[in-house]
Amino acid sequence: MSHAGHVSLGQLKVMSAIERCRTAALGGHVERCESCAHLRISYNSCRNRHCPKCQAGAAKQWLGDRQAELLPVPYFHVVFTLPRPIADIAYQNNAVVYDLLLKVAAETLITIAADPKHLGARIGLTAVLHTWGSALTHHPHAHIIVPGGGVSPDGQHWIACRPRFFLYVGVLSRLFRRLFLEGLTAAYQVGRLKFFDDQAALAEPARFKAYVAALRKVEWVVYAKRPFGGPDAVLAYLSRYTHRIAIANSRLVAFDGERVTFKWKDYRAKGDARYKLMTLDTDEFIRRFLIHVLPDGFHRIRHYGLFANANRANNIALVRRLLGVSAPATASRASDDAETRREDEHWNACPCCGRRMVTIETFEPGGQPRFWPVPSIGLDSS
């Protein structure tokens, strides 16, 4: 199906934020070296969650919180992917369908894990929504990180899963398909789904019913990866995935004023042949980037089950007690904080002499600083 729709107000806001990020339009401050008096202008960030330059700080804070919650058990990584016909509906109804994807994926894992025929335990999990493929195509899927075990129904024991195995993906896939199509049909029946352009026919109940019926006959992809090597590997994964956007600046290769060239990974190929370059007209590149802008207020990182926000701290304390382990030492956190401060000081080091840079002036959005760095002038040797 074609994805050539109009640009929404939210997409325009994202483009405006990215264009203004770290420019005089957002204001900033001037830093001067305490030793050699070198000056440097630093413009403010837009802090938009879709901006490729503004996610490092948010990810660092989020990871610090998650590190304190890690459990000394194996962790598994499960991916739930929507089939293409559902992805097409999601393109025009992203808030409804993306929300349904995360909730149903979590419900599927929690339901199967609670079944005594499988694990028979209450589990916790963290879900992260991604909407893109490597070539910026529309590919909605949920990455889920889940500990390998859960709390017994009576709350008295930790029930571990089998080594290197969590739950059967075939069972997960079938329940995921059924629950999702039930939820999608319910949303349709109360008028929460809208169809236009090449999907306009789905507004007719008979056509929508037939569309859904066909999807009950195909396999839905649920993929369980090998368990992580340990808590550090879990954090390394989360640092790459939680605050990732559709394309990072590091993947951009060239721009000639009319076309953009970027790196992408072709998962159908093997070895080094996977890594390729793609060149798109600027309009098409921007269109592909904008289809991954999420609705305002949509939470793409969510916690369910034992990790649900309302009672997460108490549940994690319970699990640690059942496992016979203590919470991370406060001293360790203090050490981490000290290390962070050292990193921040290093970040503000003078590029000329390595001494500390201090802020001497701030200026408002659209304004200009009074102090400007003086460009160095080379000596003419002729």
C-alpha positions in Angstrom: 0.0 0.0 0.0 1.1 3.6 -0.6 2.3 5.6 2.3 2.1 9.0 0.6 -0.1 10.9 3.1 -0.2 14.4 4.4 2.3 15.8 6.9 0.8 16.1 10.4 1.2 18.9 12.8 3.3 16.6 15.0 5.6 15.8 12.1 6.1 19.5 11.3 6.9 20.2 15.0 9.6 17.5 14.9 11.2 18.9 11.7 11.2 22.4 13.1 12.8 21.2 16.4 15.5 19.3 14.5 16.2 22.3 12.2 16.6 24.6 15.2 18.5 22.2 17.4 21.9 23.6 18.6 21.5 26.8 16.6 21.1 30.4 17.8 17.4 30.0 17.3 17.3 28.2 20.7 19.8 30.4 22.5 22.8 29.1 24.4 25.8 30.0 26.4 29.5 31.0 26.0 32.2 29.1 27.8 35.8 30.3 28.5 38.8 28.4 29.6 40.1 29.2 33.0 43.6 28.9 31.8 44.1 30.0 28.2 40.9 32.1 27.8 39.8 30.0 24.8 36.1 30.8 24.0 33.5 28.4 22.8 29.8 28.9 22.0 27.4 26.1 22.9 23.8 26.4 21.5 20.9 24.8 23.3 19.4 21.4 22.3 15.8 20.9 21.2 15.4 17.8 23.5 12.9 16.4 21.0 12.8 12.6 21.4 13.0 12.1 17.6 16.2 14.3 17.3 19.3 12.3 16.5 21.5 14.7 18.6 19.4 14.8 21.8 19.0 11.2 22.9 22.3 10.5 24.7 21.5 12.4 27.9 18.0 10.9 28.1 19.3 7.4 27.6 22.0 7.8 30.2 19.5 8.9 32.9 17.1 6.1 32.0 19.8 3.5 32.0 21.0 4.6 35.5 17.5 4.0 36.8 17.3 0.6 35.2 20.7 -0.5 36.4 19.5 -0.3 40.0 16.6 -2.6 39.1 18.5 -5.4 37.4 18.1 -8.9 38.8 20.9 -11.6 39.1 19.1 -14.0 36.7 19.2 -14.7 32.9 17.4 -12.2 30.7 15.6 -13.0 27.4 14.9 -10.9 24.4 11.6 -11.5 22.6 10.5 -9.6 19.4 6.8 -9.3 18.3 6.3 -8.1 14.7 3.1 -7.0 13.0 2.4 -8.5 9.6 2.4 -6.2 6.6 -1.4 -5.9 6.3 -1.6 -4.7 10.0 1.4 -2.4 9.5 -0.6 -0.7 6.7 -3.5 -0.1 9.0 -1.0 1.2 11.6 0.3 3.7 9.2 -3.1 5.5 9.2 -4.0 4.6 12.9 -0.6 4.6 14.6 -1.7 5.7 18.1 -4.3 2.9 18.3 -2.3 0.1 16.7 1.0 0.8 18.3 -0.7 0.9 21.7 -2.4 -2.4 21.0 0.9 -3.9 19.8 2.7 -3.1 23.1 -0.2 -4.1 25.3 -1.0 -7.4 23.5 2.6 -8.4 23.3 2.9 -7.9 27.1 -0.4 -9.7 27.8 0.7 -12.6 25.6 3.9 -13.2 27.6 2.2 -12.7 31.0 -0.6 -15.1 30.1 1.5 -17.9 28.8 4.1 -17.5 31.6 1.3 -17.7 34.2 0.0 -21.0 32.8 1.3 -24.0 34.9 1.9 -25.9 31.7 4.6 -23.5 30.8 6.2 -21.5 33.7 3.4 -21.0 36.2 4.7 -17.7 37.5 4.1 -13.9 37.5 6.7 -12.2 35.4 7.9 -8.7 34.7 9.0 -7.2 31.4 10.1 -4.0 29.6 8.8 -3.3 26.1 10.2 -0.9 23.6 8.4 0.1 20.3 10.3 0.3 17.1 8.5 1.3 13.9 11.3 1.1 11.3 13.4 -1.2 9.2 17.0 -0.4 8.4 16.1 1.3 5.2 13.6 3.6 7.0 10.7 1.5 5.8 7.6 1.1 8.0 8.1 -2.0 10.1 6.3 -1.9 13.5 7.6 -4.3 16.1 8.1 -4.6 19.9 11.4 -5.5 21.6 10.8 -7.0 25.0 13.3 -7.7 27.7 12.2 -10.2 30.3 13.9 -12.0 33.2 14.1 -15.8 32.9 11.6 -16.6 35.6 8.9 -15.2 37.9 7.2 -15.2 41.3 5.1 -18.1 42.3 1.3 -17.4 42.5 1.5 -17.5 46.3 4.4 -15.0 46.3 6.6 -17.4 48.3 9.1 -18.7 45.6 11.1 -17.7 42.6 10.3 -20.0 39.7 13.2 -20.1 37.2 12.7 -21.1 33.6 14.6 -23.9 31.9 18.3 -23.0 31.1 18.5 -21.0 27.8 14.8 -21.4 27.2 11.9 -19.2 28.1 8.6 -19.9 26.4 7.6 -21.6 23.1 7.4 -19.0 20.4 4.7 -21.0 18.5 2.4 -20.7 21.5 3.2 -17.1 21.9 2.6 -16.4 18.2 -0.9 -17.9 18.1 -2.0 -16.2 21.3 -0.5 -12.9 20.1 -2.4 -13.2 16.8 -5.7 -14.0 18.4 -5.5 -11.3 21.1 -4.4 -8.6 18.7 -7.1 -9.3 16.1 -9.7 -9.3 18.9 -8.4 -5.9 20.1 -8.3 -4.5 16.5 -11.8 -5.6 15.8 -13.0 -4.0 19.1 -11.3 -0.8 18.2 -13.0 -0.9 14.7 -16.4 -1.5 16.2 -16.3 1.6 18.5 -15.1 3.8 15.6 -11.4 4.2 16.8 -10.0 3.3 13.4 -10.0 5.6 10.4 -9.4 4.7 6.8 -8.7 6.9 3.8 -6.9 6.9 0.4 -6.1 3.3 -0.7 -7.5 1.9 2.5 -10.9 3.6 2.3 -12.7 0.3 1.4 -11.9 -1.0 4.9 -14.4 1.4 6.3 -17.1 -1.0 5.1 -17.7 -3.7 7.8 -17.8 -6.6 5.4 -14.5 -5.6 3.8 -12.8 -5.2 7.2 -14.2 -8.5 8.5 -12.7 -10.3 5.4 -9.4 -8.5 5.8 -9.1 -9.7 9.5 -10.3 -13.2 8.6 -7.4 -13.6 6.2 -4.9 -12.6 8.8 -6.0 -15.4 11.1 -4.6 -17.9 8.5 -1.1 -16.6 8.3 1.8 -17.0 10.8 2.7 -14.0 12.9 6.4 -13.6 13.7 7.4 -13.9 17.3 11.2 -14.3 17.6 13.0 -15.3 20.8 16.7 -14.5 20.7 19.4 -16.3 22.8 19.5 -15.1 26.4 21.8 -12.3 27.3 25.3 -13.0 28.7 24.5 -11.2 32.0 23.2 -8.0 33.5 25.9 -5.9 31.7 24.9 -7.3 28.4 21.3 -6.4 29.1 22.3 -2.8 29.9 24.5 -2.7 26.7 21.5 -3.8 24.7 19.1 -1.3 26.3 21.6 1.5 25.8 21.5 0.8 22.0 17.7 0.3 21.6 15.6 2.2 24.1 16.2 5.8 22.9 17.1 4.9 19.3 15.5 6.8 16.5 14.8 5.8 12.9 18.2 6.8 11.7 21.3 8.0 13.6 23.6 10.7 12.2 26.4 8.1 12.1 24.6 6.3 9.3 24.4 9.4 7.0 27.1 9.2 4.3 26.5 12.0 1.8 24.2 14.8 0.7 24.6 16.6 -2.6 21.7 19.1 -2.2 19.2 16.8 -3.9 19.9 13.3 -2.7 20.8 11.6 0.6 23.0 8.6 0.9 23.0 6.4 4.0 24.1 3.1 5.3 21.6 0.3 5.9 21.6 -3.4 6.7 20.0 -6.0 4.4 19.1 -8.8 6.7 18.3 -11.1 3.7 22.0 -11.1 2.8 24.8 -12.8 4.7 28.2 -11.6 6.1 29.6 -8.4 4.8 27.1 -8.3 1.9 24.5 -7.2 4.5 26.0 -3.7 4.8 24.9 -1.5 1.9 24.4 2.1 0.8 21.1 3.5 -0.3 20.5 6.9 -2.0 17.1 8.6 -1.9 15.8 11.9 -3.2 15.6 14.4 -0.3 11.8 14.4 -0.3 11.6 10.6 -0.1 14.2 10.5 2.7 12.3 13.0 4.7 9.0 11.2 4.1 10.6 7.9 5.4 12.0 9.7 8.4 8.6 11.4 9.3 6.5 8.2 9.2 8.4 7.2 12.4 7.3 10.3 14.3 5.1 9.1 17.2 1.9 10.7 18.3 2.3 13.4 21.0 2.3 11.8 24.5 2.8 8.2 23.2 5.1 6.2 25.5 7.3 3.9 23.5 9.0 2.4 26.5 6.7 0.6 28.9 6.9 -1.7 31.9 4.4 -4.5 32.6 3.6 -7.2 35.1 6.0 -7.2 38.1 7.7 -4.1 36.6 4.6 -2.0 36.1 5.3 1.5 37.4 2.7 1.4 40.2 4.4 -1.3 42.3 7.7 -1.9 40.6 9.9 -1.1 43.6 8.0 -3.4 46.0 8.0 -6.2 43.5 11.7 -5.9 42.8 12.4 -6.0 46.5 10.2 -9.1 46.8 12.1 -10.9 44.0 15.5 -10.0 45.6 14.3 -11.4 48.9 13.1 -14.6 47.2 16.5 -14.9 45.4 18.4 -14.2 48.6 20.3 -11.2 47.2 20.6 -7.7 48.5 19.8 -4.4 46.7 22.8 -2.6 45.0 24.9 -0.8 47.6 24.4 2.9 48.0 28.1 3.3 47.8 28.1 1.8 44.3 25.6 4.4 43.2 27.7 7.2 44.8 30.7 5.9 42.9 28.7 5.9 39.7 27.7 9.5 40.3 31.2 10.5 41.0 32.3 8.9 37.7 29.5 10.7 35.9 30.8 14.0 37.3 34.3 13.2 36.1 33.0 12.5 32.7 31.1 15.7 32.6 34.2 17.6 33.6 36.1 15.9 30.9 33.4 16.8 28.4 33.8 20.5 29.3 37.6 20.3 29.0 39.3 23.1 26.9 40.2 21.8 23.4 43.3 23.8 23.5 44.9 23.1 26.9 42.6 20.6 28.6 41.8 22.8 31.5 38.2 23.5 32.7 35.7 25.6 30.6 33.4 27.8 32.6 30.2 29.5 31.5 30.6 33.3 31.3 27.4 34.3 29.4 24.0 33.0 28.4 21.8 34.3 25.7 18.1 34.0 24.8 16.6 32.1 21.8 17.1 34.2 18.7 19.7 36.3 20.5 23.5 36.6 19.9 26.3 36.4 22.4 28.4 39.4 23.3 31.6 37.3 23.4 32.7 35.6 20.2 35.6 33.3 19.6 38.3 34.9 17.6 39.4 32.8 14.7 43.1 31.9 14.6 45.1 33.6 11.8 47.8 31.7 10.2 51.2 33.4 9.5 52.1 34.0 5.9 55.5 32.3 5.3 56.1 33.9 1.9 
